C-alpha cells in the first residue's frame, strides 16, 4: 500500500472515531441510554455502539438524525477530528 493511501485510511479511521466520540459525549450529556437513542433514530443499539466506538462508519442520513436528536453540528466533530489528528501526528 502506498503512503498516500495509508494516510488516507488512517485519517478516515480517525474521523470515524472522532464522530463516535462526539455522539457518545452528546448522548451521555443529554442523559439518554444507547438503547433510547437508537430507538429514537430507528437503528439497532449494537449498530449505534459500533458507531460510537468508531468501528462502523456512520452514513449521512443516520448522522443527520443523530445531529437533530442530540443537537450538534459538523463543526463539533470536525474540531474533534482535527484535535485527534494533531495528537496522532505527535506519536
Residue pairs with C-beta under 8 A, 6 or more apart in sequence:
1 9
10 88
11 85
12 57
13 54
14 81
14 84
14 85
14 88
15 81
16 54
16 55
16 56
16 57
16 58
17 53
17 54
17 84
18 54
18 77
18 78
18 80
18 81
18 83
18 84
19 51
19 54
19 58
19 63
19 77
19 80
19 81
20 51
20 52
20 53
20 54
20 58
21 52
21 54
21 80
22 72
22 76
22 77
22 80
23 48
23 51
23 52
23 58
23 66
23 70
24 52
26 70
26 71
26 72
26 76
27 34
27 37
27 52
27 70
30 70
30 71
32 40
34 45
34 48
34 49
34 52
35 45
37 48
37 66
37 69
37 70
38 44
38 45
38 47
38 48
39 45
40 69
41 48
41 62
41 65
41 66
41 69
42 65
43 62
47 56
50 56
51 58
51 62
58 66
66 72
67 73
67 74
